[in-house]
């Protein structure tokens, strides 16, 4: 999803900049539209590739972060269980 949004945004940005630049240079409408459409397609593809790369990096970071968090939770759980079992083994019954 992020790659499509990035591609569309860059494509439309390139299209609008090319249109404005062509109008300021007083080029023919056919030339302006041809260049604008070409720029839109090229930058849309660049945006799709960049968005896909960013999505992959974020996914990998989240996966690594979750693995580290799972390890930390497991360590705390193991420490708690070992302390719990050591206190139960050494505890003497209370006389009432």
N, C-alpha and C positions, 0 to 999 in steps of 0.2 A: 504494500500500500504506500509506504513512504517513497519507494522508488518511482511510482507513478506520479505522485504529487510533485516530487522533485523534477521529474522529466517534463511534466506539463508546465510547471512554473518557469523553468529555464527556457522551454520552447516559446512560451508566450512572451517572456521578457525579450528574447532575441528577436522575435517577430516585431514587437512594438518598437524596439530600438532601431531595427533596420528600416521600418516604415518611416519613422521620424527623421532618421539620417538621410534617407532617400529624398524625402520631401524638402528638407533643408538644402540638399544639393541640387534640387530642381531636376531630378531625373525623370524619365518617362514612367508612367504608371505601370506598364508591363515589366520594365526593368526592376522597379521597386518591389512589385509583388513577387517576381521570380526570386529575387535575392532574399526577400522576407520569408518566403515559404521554405527555401533552402536552409536558411539560418534556423528556422523553427524546427525543421526535421533534424538537423545536425545537433542542435542543443537539446532537443528532446531526448535523443539517443544518449548524449553525454549525461544528461540528468538521470535517465534510467539506470545507466551504469554506475554513476556515483551513488544514487539512492540504494541500489542493490548492495554495493560494497559497504555502505554505512550500516545497512540492516544486518549484514552478515557479521560485522564487527560488534555491533550491539548485542546480537544474539549470542555470540561467543563469550562476550564479557559477562552477560547475565548467567550463562551456563557455568562459567568458572566461579562466579560469585556464589551461586547456589550450591555448588560442590563444596566450596570452602565453608559456607554456613552449615551445611549438613555435617561436615567433619567436626566443626566446633560444637554443634548440638550433641553429636554422638559422644564426643569427649567429655562434655559436661555430664551427660547421662551416665556414662561409664564411671566417672569419678563419684557421682552421687550414689550409684549402686554399690560401689566398692566401700565407700564410707558407711553406707547404711548397713551393709552386711558385716563390716568389722565392728560396728557399735553393737549390733545385735548379738554377735558371738561372744563379746567380752562383757556384756552386761550381766550383772548378777541379779537374781530375783530379789525384790524388796520384801522385808518382813513387815507385816502389819499387825 
